[in-house]
Each structure stands twice: as C-alpha cells, then as structure tokens.
Amino acid sequence: MESFASTTSQPSDKNKSENKKMIQRQELLALSYYEKAVFTGSLEHMRYRIEKTMRAAENEEEKPEKLLRATIWEGPYAFDHTADEKKTTHEAAFSEDGLCSLVDWMNRQFIHFSNR
C-alpha cells in the first residue's frame, strides 16, 4: 500500500492560536438578549461583561439614551469579586453596530492584556 503525503498547506500553530484569540460577534447573543440580561465571557485571562445601561437625559426635553456597556478585567475572579478600579468600561449605541464596536474594542484591549 502506498502512502501519500498531504500537499495541503496548513496554517502554522502561531496563526491558529492568533485566530482563536479573538472575540467573534457570532459568539455573542442576539441584541434582544441584552434588553433583560447580562452576558459574561472570557478570553484567556481577560474576563468581560456586556450589559444594557441607560444614560440619563441632560434636560427635561431629552429622553434617556439606551446604551451597551462592556466591562473588562483581568481574571481569575468574577465581576462581583473584582475591585472596580481594576475594571475598564466602554459604551456604545444599543444597536448591532454598537455591539460590533464593543467586540472590536474588547479585542484591542485583549492585545494590551497579552502584552503585559
């Protein structure tokens, strides 16, 4: 029996791990989920939380603004067991674009976590 070596090029181990080290939008839940619940996750040693928040109106003529807030912190502890000064937050519009913006922000922050 003859043996044939595969000629298909495989990504290097480094490229495989770099591709895995990103939060993907499709890993997060539908936007409607955030209306009533908080989403938490982790990427290696970075923990994250995404939730709905409201920005108060600046005057009586305006309505409060609904936003998405992402919070990141270094693990291993859960959100409630991590000091607030060790957390970083970022807000975006409560929309699909806003959620994608938070994903991009968290991925940029992960690079900083990785370089520590």
MODELLER restraints for C-alpha pairs under 7 A, 6 or more apart:
rsr = mdl.restraints
at = mdl.atoms
rsr.add(forms.Gaussian(group=physical.xy_distance, feature=features.Distance(at['CA:21:A'], at['CA:43:A']), mean=6.96, stdev=0.5))
rsr.add(forms.Gaussian(group=physical.xy_distance, feature=features.Distance(at['CA:22:A'], at['CA:107:A']), mean=5.90, stdev=0.5))
rsr.add(forms.Gaussian(group=physical.xy_distance, feature=features.Distance(at['CA:23:A'], at['CA:103:A']), mean=6.43, stdev=0.5))
rsr.add(forms.Gaussian(group=physical.xy_distance, feature=features.Distance(at['CA:23:A'], at['CA:107:A']), mean=6.29, stdev=0.5))
rsr.add(forms.Gaussian(group=physical.xy_distance, feature=features.Distance(at['CA:25:A'], at['CA:100:A']), mean=6.36, stdev=0.5))
rsr.add(forms.Gaussian(group=physical.xy_distance, feature=features.Distance(at['CA:25:A'], at['CA:103:A']), mean=6.48, stdev=0.5))
rsr.add(forms.Gaussian(group=physical.xy_distance, feature=features.Distance(at['CA:31:A'], at['CA:96:A']), mean=6.67, stdev=0.5))
rsr.add(forms.Gaussian(group=physical.xy_distance, feature=features.Distance(at['CA:34:A'], at['CA:51:A']), mean=5.84, stdev=0.5))
rsr.add(forms.Gaussian(group=physical.xy_distance, feature=features.Distance(at['CA:34:A'], at['CA:52:A']), mean=5.81, stdev=0.5))
rsr.add(forms.Gaussian(group=physical.xy_distance, feature=features.Distance(at['CA:35:A'], at['CA:52:A']), mean=6.31, stdev=0.5))
rsr.add(forms.Gaussian(group=physical.xy_distance, feature=features.Distance(at['CA:37:A'], at['CA:51:A']), mean=6.92, stdev=0.5))
rsr.add(forms.Gaussian(group=physical.xy_distance, feature=features.Distance(at['CA:38:A'], at['CA:49:A']), mean=6.94, stdev=0.5))
rsr.add(forms.Gaussian(group=physical.xy_distance, feature=features.Distance(at['CA:38:A'], at['CA:50:A']), mean=5.89, stdev=0.5))
rsr.add(forms.Gaussian(group=physical.xy_distance, feature=features.Distance(at['CA:38:A'], at['CA:51:A']), mean=4.81, stdev=0.5))
rsr.add(forms.Gaussian(group=physical.xy_distance, feature=features.Distance(at['CA:39:A'], at['CA:49:A']), mean=5.58, stdev=0.5))
rsr.add(forms.Gaussian(group=physical.xy_distance, feature=features.Distance(at['CA:39:A'], at['CA:50:A']), mean=5.17, stdev=0.5))
rsr.add(forms.Gaussian(group=physical.xy_distance, feature=features.Distance(at['CA:39:A'], at['CA:51:A']), mean=6.53, stdev=0.5))
rsr.add(forms.Gaussian(group=physical.xy_distance, feature=features.Distance(at['CA:40:A'], at['CA:48:A']), mean=5.64, stdev=0.5))
rsr.add(forms.Gaussian(group=physical.xy_distance, feature=features.Distance(at['CA:40:A'], at['CA:49:A']), mean=4.31, stdev=0.5))
rsr.add(forms.Gaussian(group=physical.xy_distance, feature=features.Distance(at['CA:40:A'], at['CA:50:A']), mean=6.42, stdev=0.5))
rsr.add(forms.Gaussian(group=physical.xy_distance, feature=features.Distance(at['CA:41:A'], at['CA:47:A']), mean=5.95, stdev=0.5))
rsr.add(forms.Gaussian(group=physical.xy_distance, feature=features.Distance(at['CA:41:A'], at['CA:48:A']), mean=5.34, stdev=0.5))
rsr.add(forms.Gaussian(group=physical.xy_distance, feature=features.Distance(at['CA:41:A'], at['CA:49:A']), mean=6.46, stdev=0.5))
rsr.add(forms.Gaussian(group=physical.xy_distance, feature=features.Distance(at['CA:42:A'], at['CA:48:A']), mean=5.78, stdev=0.5))
rsr.add(forms.Gaussian(group=physical.xy_distance, feature=features.Distance(at['CA:45:A'], at['CA:74:A']), mean=5.83, stdev=0.5))
rsr.add(forms.Gaussian(group=physical.xy_distance, feature=features.Distance(at['CA:45:A'], at['CA:75:A']), mean=5.19, stdev=0.5))
rsr.add(forms.Gaussian(group=physical.xy_distance, feature=features.Distance(at['CA:45:A'], at['CA:76:A']), mean=6.73, stdev=0.5))
rsr.add(forms.Gaussian(group=physical.xy_distance, feature=features.Distance(at['CA:46:A'], at['CA:72:A']), mean=6.72, stdev=0.5))
rsr.add(forms.Gaussian(group=physical.xy_distance, feature=features.Distance(at['CA:46:A'], at['CA:73:A']), mean=5.86, stdev=0.5))
rsr.add(forms.Gaussian(group=physical.xy_distance, feature=features.Distance(at['CA:46:A'], at['CA:74:A']), mean=4.78, stdev=0.5))
rsr.add(forms.Gaussian(group=physical.xy_distance, feature=features.Distance(at['CA:46:A'], at['CA:75:A']), mean=5.80, stdev=0.5))
rsr.add(forms.Gaussian(group=physical.xy_distance, feature=features.Distance(at['CA:46:A'], at['CA:110:A']), mean=6.76, stdev=0.5))
rsr.add(forms.Gaussian(group=physical.xy_distance, feature=features.Distance(at['CA:47:A'], at['CA:72:A']), mean=5.56, stdev=0.5))
rsr.add(forms.Gaussian(group=physical.xy_distance, feature=features.Distance(at['CA:47:A'], at['CA:73:A']), mean=5.38, stdev=0.5))
rsr.add(forms.Gaussian(group=physical.xy_distance, feature=features.Distance(at['CA:47:A'], at['CA:74:A']), mean=5.92, stdev=0.5))
rsr.add(forms.Gaussian(group=physical.xy_distance, feature=features.Distance(at['CA:47:A'], at['CA:75:A']), mean=5.84, stdev=0.5))
rsr.add(forms.Gaussian(group=physical.xy_distance, feature=features.Distance(at['CA:48:A'], at['CA:70:A']), mean=6.83, stdev=0.5))
rsr.add(forms.Gaussian(group=physical.xy_distance, feature=features.Distance(at['CA:48:A'], at['CA:71:A']), mean=5.50, stdev=0.5))
rsr.add(forms.Gaussian(group=physical.xy_distance, feature=features.Distance(at['CA:48:A'], at['CA:72:A']), mean=4.38, stdev=0.5))
rsr.add(forms.Gaussian(group=physical.xy_distance, feature=features.Distance(at['CA:48:A'], at['CA:73:A']), mean=6.57, stdev=0.5))
rsr.add(forms.Gaussian(group=physical.xy_distance, feature=features.Distance(at['CA:49:A'], at['CA:70:A']), mean=5.56, stdev=0.5))
rsr.add(forms.Gaussian(group=physical.xy_distance, feature=features.Distance(at['CA:49:A'], at['CA:71:A']), mean=5.18, stdev=0.5))
rsr.add(forms.Gaussian(group=physical.xy_distance, feature=features.Distance(at['CA:49:A'], at['CA:72:A']), mean=6.56, stdev=0.5))
rsr.add(forms.Gaussian(group=physical.xy_distance, feature=features.Distance(at['CA:50:A'], at['CA:68:A']), mean=6.83, stdev=0.5))
rsr.add(forms.Gaussian(group=physical.xy_distance, feature=features.Distance(at['CA:50:A'], at['CA:69:A']), mean=5.61, stdev=0.5))
rsr.add(forms.Gaussian(group=physical.xy_distance, feature=features.Distance(at['CA:50:A'], at['CA:70:A']), mean=4.47, stdev=0.5))
rsr.add(forms.Gaussian(group=physical.xy_distance, feature=features.Distance(at['CA:50:A'], at['CA:71:A']), mean=6.55, stdev=0.5))
rsr.add(forms.Gaussian(group=physical.xy_distance, feature=features.Distance(at['CA:51:A'], at['CA:68:A']), mean=5.67, stdev=0.5))
rsr.add(forms.Gaussian(group=physical.xy_distance, feature=features.Distance(at['CA:51:A'], at['CA:69:A']), mean=5.38, stdev=0.5))
rsr.add(forms.Gaussian(group=physical.xy_distance, feature=features.Distance(at['CA:51:A'], at['CA:70:A']), mean=6.65, stdev=0.5))
rsr.add(forms.Gaussian(group=physical.xy_distance, feature=features.Distance(at['CA:52:A'], at['CA:67:A']), mean=5.75, stdev=0.5))
rsr.add(forms.Gaussian(group=physical.xy_distance, feature=features.Distance(at['CA:52:A'], at['CA:68:A']), mean=4.66, stdev=0.5))
rsr.add(forms.Gaussian(group=physical.xy_distance, feature=features.Distance(at['CA:52:A'], at['CA:69:A']), mean=6.14, stdev=0.5))
rsr.add(forms.Gaussian(group=physical.xy_distance, feature=features.Distance(at['CA:53:A'], at['CA:66:A']), mean=6.04, stdev=0.5))
rsr.add(forms.Gaussian(group=physical.xy_distance, feature=features.Distance(at['CA:53:A'], at['CA:67:A']), mean=5.26, stdev=0.5))
rsr.add(forms.Gaussian(group=physical.xy_distance, feature=features.Distance(at['CA:53:A'], at['CA:68:A']), mean=5.98, stdev=0.5))
rsr.add(forms.Gaussian(group=physical.xy_distance, feature=features.Distance(at['CA:53:A'], at['CA:69:A']), mean=6.43, stdev=0.5))
rsr.add(forms.Gaussian(group=physical.xy_distance, feature=features.Distance(at['CA:54:A'], at['CA:64:A']), mean=6.25, stdev=0.5))
rsr.add(forms.Gaussian(group=physical.xy_distance, feature=features.Distance(at['CA:54:A'], at['CA:65:A']), mean=5.51, stdev=0.5))
rsr.add(forms.Gaussian(group=physical.xy_distance, feature=features.Distance(at['CA:54:A'], at['CA:66:A']), mean=4.68, stdev=0.5))
rsr.add(forms.Gaussian(group=physical.xy_distance, feature=features.Distance(at['CA:54:A'], at['CA:67:A']), mean=5.88, stdev=0.5))
rsr.add(forms.Gaussian(group=physical.xy_distance, feature=features.Distance(at['CA:55:A'], at['CA:64:A']), mean=5.51, stdev=0.5))
rsr.add(forms.Gaussian(group=physical.xy_distance, feature=features.Distance(at['CA:55:A'], at['CA:65:A']), mean=4.99, stdev=0.5))
rsr.add(forms.Gaussian(group=physical.xy_distance, feature=features.Distance(at['CA:55:A'], at['CA:66:A']), mean=6.45, stdev=0.5))
rsr.add(forms.Gaussian(group=physical.xy_distance, feature=features.Distance(at['CA:56:A'], at['CA:64:A']), mean=4.68, stdev=0.5))
rsr.add(forms.Gaussian(group=physical.xy_distance, feature=features.Distance(at['CA:56:A'], at['CA:65:A']), mean=6.63, stdev=0.5))
rsr.add(forms.Gaussian(group=physical.xy_distance, feature=features.Distance(at['CA:57:A'], at['CA:63:A']), mean=5.38, stdev=0.5))
rsr.add(forms.Gaussian(group=physical.xy_distance, feature=features.Distance(at['CA:57:A'], at['CA:64:A']), mean=4.54, stdev=0.5))
rsr.add(forms.Gaussian(group=physical.xy_distance, feature=features.Distance(at['CA:66:A'], at['CA:94:A']), mean=5.90, stdev=0.5))
rsr.add(forms.Gaussian(group=physical.xy_distance, feature=features.Distance(at['CA:67:A'], at['CA:91:A']), mean=6.49, stdev=0.5))
rsr.add(forms.Gaussian(group=physical.xy_distance, feature=features.Distance(at['CA:67:A'], at['CA:92:A']), mean=5.73, stdev=0.5))
rsr.add(forms.Gaussian(group=physical.xy_distance, feature=features.Distance(at['CA:67:A'], at['CA:93:A']), mean=4.82, stdev=0.5))
rsr.add(forms.Gaussian(group=physical.xy_distance, feature=features.Distance(at['CA:67:A'], at['CA:94:A']), mean=4.50, stdev=0.5))
rsr.add(forms.Gaussian(group=physical.xy_distance, feature=features.Distance(at['CA:68:A'], at['CA:91:A']), mean=5.59, stdev=0.5))
rsr.add(forms.Gaussian(group=physical.xy_distance, feature=features.Distance(at['CA:68:A'], at['CA:92:A']), mean=5.33, stdev=0.5))
rsr.add(forms.Gaussian(group=physical.xy_distance, feature=features.Distance(at['CA:68:A'], at['CA:93:A']), mean=6.01, stdev=0.5))
rsr.add(forms.Gaussian(group=physical.xy_distance, feature=features.Distance(at['CA:68:A'], at['CA:94:A']), mean=5.13, stdev=0.5))
rsr.add(forms.Gaussian(group=physical.xy_distance, feature=features.Distance(at['CA:69:A'], at['CA:89:A']), mean=6.70, stdev=0.5))
rsr.add(forms.Gaussian(group=physical.xy_distance, feature=features.Distance(at['CA:69:A'], at['CA:90:A']), mean=5.71, stdev=0.5))
rsr.add(forms.Gaussian(group=physical.xy_distance, feature=features.Distance(at['CA:69:A'], at['CA:91:A']), mean=4.39, stdev=0.5))
rsr.add(forms.Gaussian(group=physical.xy_distance, feature=features.Distance(at['CA:69:A'], at['CA:92:A']), mean=6.54, stdev=0.5))
rsr.add(forms.Gaussian(group=physical.xy_distance, feature=features.Distance(at['CA:70:A'], at['CA:89:A']), mean=5.52, stdev=0.5))
rsr.add(forms.Gaussian(group=physical.xy_distance, feature=features.Distance(at['CA:70:A'], at['CA:90:A']), mean=5.39, stdev=0.5))
rsr.add(forms.Gaussian(group=physical.xy_distance, feature=features.Distance(at['CA:70:A'], at['CA:91:A']), mean=6.36, stdev=0.5))
rsr.add(forms.Gaussian(group=physical.xy_distance, feature=features.Distance(at['CA:70:A'], at['CA:102:A']), mean=6.48, stdev=0.5))
rsr.add(forms.Gaussian(group=physical.xy_distance, feature=features.Distance(at['CA:71:A'], at['CA:87:A']), mean=6.45, stdev=0.5))
rsr.add(forms.Gaussian(group=physical.xy_distance, feature=features.Distance(at['CA:71:A'], at['CA:88:A']), mean=5.52, stdev=0.5))
rsr.add(forms.Gaussian(group=physical.xy_distance, feature=features.Distance(at['CA:71:A'], at['CA:89:A']), mean=4.28, stdev=0.5))
rsr.add(forms.Gaussian(group=physical.xy_distance, feature=features.Distance(at['CA:71:A'], at['CA:90:A']), mean=6.59, stdev=0.5))
rsr.add(forms.Gaussian(group=physical.xy_distance, feature=features.Distance(at['CA:72:A'], at['CA:87:A']), mean=5.67, stdev=0.5))
rsr.add(forms.Gaussian(group=physical.xy_distance, feature=features.Distance(at['CA:72:A'], at['CA:88:A']), mean=5.38, stdev=0.5))
rsr.add(forms.Gaussian(group=physical.xy_distance, feature=features.Distance(at['CA:72:A'], at['CA:89:A']), mean=6.43, stdev=0.5))
rsr.add(forms.Gaussian(group=physical.xy_distance, feature=features.Distance(at['CA:73:A'], at['CA:86:A']), mean=6.17, stdev=0.5))
rsr.add(forms.Gaussian(group=physical.xy_distance, feature=features.Distance(at['CA:73:A'], at['CA:87:A']), mean=4.74, stdev=0.5))
rsr.add(forms.Gaussian(group=physical.xy_distance, feature=features.Distance(at['CA:73:A'], at['CA:88:A']), mean=6.51, stdev=0.5))
rsr.add(forms.Gaussian(group=physical.xy_distance, feature=features.Distance(at['CA:92:A'], at['CA:98:A']), mean=4.90, stdev=0.5))
rsr.add(forms.Gaussian(group=physical.xy_distance, feature=features.Distance(at['CA:92:A'], at['CA:101:A']), mean=6.95, stdev=0.5))
rsr.add(forms.Gaussian(group=physical.xy_distance, feature=features.Distance(at['CA:92:A'], at['CA:102:A']), mean=6.76, stdev=0.5))
